[in-house]
Amino acid sequence: MGKPNFSDEFKRDAVAQITERGYPVAEVSERLGVSQHSLYAWKRQLAKVVSGDASKDAEIRQLKRELARVTEERDILKNGRGFSPPVRGRNGSCYAARQEGRGRSLIGGKIPR
């Protein structure tokens, strides 16, 4: 009689019963007809796979932070105003506060007096 082959899904479900649901290894091995040694080996194998996923997750989080920073920088440069919010005039027209020079300029129009 040879060694039985279990699918990866079966192994993941068996390990999940131990790690996520909190069942004892002896109970799970008896219920599934698998040796305790096999369950511990599967648990070790899946822990290695998960640790590889954790490093990928950390890299994804770091790349998302970097993307948000670069996108914000791009938007600031694209608007050409820096952090200055638009200012509304009395008639509802939109002025952009200028950092240098004097006064304010009308976006897309002439300079008010």
N, C-alpha and C positions, 0 to 999 in steps of 0.2 A: 504494500500500500504506500503510495507516494504522499508527498507533502501537499496539503490542499492550498489552492491559490484563491486568495480573497481579493475582491476588487478594491480599488483605492477609495471608492465611496463607502464601502462597508467598513474599511479601516478608519476613515474619518468619523463615521457615525459612532463606532465603538469607542474611539478616543474621546469624542464629544460627550458621551455618556459619563465618562470618568471626570473630565476636566470641567465641562460646563454645567452638567446636571448634578455632579457630586456623588454619583454612585460609587461604591467600593469596587476595586479592581476584581476581587474574588467573586463578587456577585455578577458583574458583567461577564467575566470569563465563563462562569458556570452557565449563565443564561444563553450566551452566544455559542458555547461549545468551542471556545478558543482558550489556549493556555494563557496563564497570567504573564508568562515570559513574552509571548507574542504581543500582548497588549502594551507591556512596558516598552518593547522595541518599537512598536508603531507610534507610541507617544513620543519617543525620542526622535524618530524620523520626522514626524510632523512638526515638532518643535524647531528642528533645523530649517524646515521649509518656511515656517512662520517667521523665524528670525530674519530670513532673507527678504521676506515681504515687509518686515518692519523697516529695514534699511531703505527699501524702495519707497515706502510711505514717507519716511523722513526726507528723502530726496525730493519727492513730489511736493511736500509742504514747503521746503526751501525754495523750490522753483516757482511755486505759486506766489510766495512773498516777493521774490525778485520780479516776477511779472507785474505784480500790482505796483511796485515801486517804479519800474520803468514806464508803465502805462501812465502813472501820475506825472512823471517827469515829462513825458511826451505831450500830455494834455496841457501842462503848464507852458511848455515851449510853443505849442500849437496856438494857444490863445494869445500868447505874447503879452499877457498882463501879469504874470506871476501869480501871486495869491490875492490880488486885488479883485474884490467882487464888483460886479456892475453896479453903478449908482443911477437911480432913476431921477430925472429932472422933474420940474413942476408940470410940464406938459406930457409926462409919461415917456419921453424919449430916453434911451439908454446911453449913459455916459460911462466911460471907463476911467477910473482914477489913474492918473499918471504918477509914477514915482519921481521922475525927473522933469525939469521944465516947470512952467507955471500954468496953473489952471487945469481944466479938464477938456478932453476932446470928445466930440460927438462921434460915435461909431458910425461909419458910413456916411458922414455928412460934414457940414462945416463947423468950425469952432464957434461956440456961443460967446457973446460979449457981455 
